[in-house]
Amino acid sequence: MPNCCQQQYSSVMSLIGTTRLMQATLSPILLAVVCLATTYVNAQESPKNDNQIPITSQTPTSPLPAVRSPSLGNQISLNGRTLSGTWLQRPGKANQITTHISDGAFRQLIGVNFLNSSNWARQPVQWFSSTSNPLVLNTTLLKGYRYLDISNFAQAAGWQIQANGNILAIATPKAQVTNILQNQEPSQATVTPLQPTRILVDLDRPTPWQVAQGSTVKTIPTTSPDPDTPPPKSTTPPNREWTVTLDAIADPVLIQRYTPQPPPAAPPTSLPDLLKQLSPSAPPLPAPEPLIQKVEVVKNQTIIRLSVPFGLSPQVSTVANPDRLIIDIRPDPLEERDITWAPGLRWRQHYINLGAERFPVVWLEVNPRTVGVTLKPMWVSSNTLIGTAPLIQTAQRYLAVAGINGGYFNRNNRLPLGAIRRDGQWLSGPILNRGAIAWNNSGQFYFGRLTLEETAIAANNQRLPILFLNSGYVQSGIARYTPAWGATYTPLTDNEIILVVQKDQITNQLPGGKVGEQAIPIPQDGYLLTLRANAAANASQLPVGTTVTISSSTTGADFDRYPHIIGAGPLLIQNGQIVLDAKAEKFSNAFIAEKAIRSGICTTPTGTLMITAVHNRVGGYGPTLAEHAQLLQQMGCANALNLDGGSSTSLYLGGQLLDRFPSTAARVHNGIGIFLQK
């Protein structure tokens, strides 16, 4: 085994075991390559380590020590706080160390802004610097991540860097927050708070910063001076907490300036005023929440806590001379981008106008004909269809470079509710003739409404329709569960009759009993037939020893030609025309009318694939299904499918979610992964 791999052998072999794509025996050369593979653990679920890691590297102005082999890891210690982020170090020119950080970690942990680029190998960035003459970083694509060479960037910023096993320790120069100013805010509570507000944070030098979205702000009910007058009820959604964290220490005067004051004492209770009861006056309007709730210093970081009204979000940027963080509270905070991220993969985000409304859309454009670009369905575990996880974790487990959440599922029992087919094998069957997308490895796609028709044919030519395959959708009739479901099946309804089929022969009949009480093994060389409700009467016609075969076909028939399928719905666009019919796909009236965040997948007339995330319109909620179809049509989609949305909407790229903060994204059952292979 090469020396470079001795420290990483255990983690690399663990990684190989999860991919199921590599041979168990590796040549020394291949192992050296595999040692560059990295995993990226979701920051929302990683343990935090506040222990200071000693920095033993030389100062940036000193010659860097020679390094003989690459080292890698998936944790970054930033000024003593251990965070998730993939990185690698390897020899550069003159045998000096070069340090590379995945671009998702670089953006999220340091606060670097990515500028538009048409060359995937070079990424211009802005960080307390000019946008007209930006620093350009070289990039490297490796195992689902794009790494940026930050060696010169770090040296210019005065950072100290040292690799300690799996952790890359970064120490940045000490910085101070010298002033915090808010230059505009609503003057009275009757003003709708949709005007931009700016907060200026002055610094004595550039320093890392992060922004995060929190939960809704709990407000103290407004009390009325008149005990007989009930407090007014708020008609607007509650504010949301946001935090801006800087690796800098604020002046104590600033902390005192933004320390919340205790509420005034309530007035003494008085006897009811009968005159006021006869002629009540309008209750007082609640006072507006102060934007800056608190400024505090915790572990050498300054945390600015904000209370942001509904419909607004912070847009954070930096400038130089003087070094300053600018926090704009805006109804349209999305920063527009157009970045060629990898060969055949382009990251875009813009506002799309639909009449008088403006919708923020983040999407990836994929050229499926690019050599090495493939798409595959993904789900949480290779051993079972039961389970959910954040998309960011599922994509990293598969080593997908990009991806989007897929079809529907039952959030309570974590079971699939739609079609999943990969490499020609059905994992889960479709339901309710809903919309689906199918594709092959040559970059061809098909959109339509999908039904899977399976029939159990007994030796006496008895034909019994199978309504569902490996599905969490439960109705009266016969369902089939294969080893793809998992090692066992636990009844989903009371009093099911379970037929065990091995090598096309019924080998046992079992009573299912009460729902959820017993787990019945699924044979590796067969499947289970579950007879529910009225279908249980068929059990007497299928005794042990009966030979059974399965016939299977799809409607529409074109789906049979494609090895990969994901079902969701409703179908939005076919051949350039909007064909939305949510009622025909058995969606509820509430779902049809709902304004919500939406995920979508579509193809253009030129064959480009787009995976899209549409969030809340400026000043309001997300699109309806009809608006979603119109938006995708306006973006150039010739065929389009609505995917699971709301809190499930997650657009992933190289270790990061592009469209939202990971803490706001729900766990999902399945998704569509994009892979880059050499």
Secondary structure, DSSP 4 states (H G I P E B T S, - for coil): --GGGTTTHHHHHHHHHHH--S-SS--HHHHHHHTT------TTTSPPB-PPPPP-SPPTTSPPPB-SS-EEEEEEEETTEEEEEEEEEEE-GGGBEEEEEEHHHIIIII-PEEPPBS-TTEEEEESSS-SSS-EEEEEEEETTEEEEE-HHHHHHHT-EEEEETTEEEEEPPP-EEEEEEE----SSTTS-S-S-EEEEEEESS---EEEEEEEEPPPPPPPPSSTTSPPPPP-SPPPEEEEEEESSEE-HHHHHHTSPPPPPPPPPP----HHHHHSPPPPPPPPPPPSEEEEEEETTEEEEEEEE-TT-EEEEEEETTTTEEEEEEES--PPPEEEEEETTEEEEEEEEEETTEEEEEEEEEE-TTSTTEEEEEEES-SS-S---B-HHHHHHHHT-SEEEE-S-EETTTTEE-S-EEETTEEEE---TT-EEEEE-TTS-EEEEE-EEEEEEEETT--EEEE-EES-S---SEEEEE-GGG-SEE--SSTT-EEEEEETTEEEEEEE--STTS--EEPPTTEEEEEEEGGGGGGGGGS-TT-BEEEEEEEESGGGGG-SEEEE-S-EEEETTEE---TTTTT--HHHHH----EEEEEE-TTS-EEEEEE-PPTTS----HHHHHHHHHHTT-SEEEEE--GGG--EEETTEESSS-GGGPPPBSEEEEEEE--
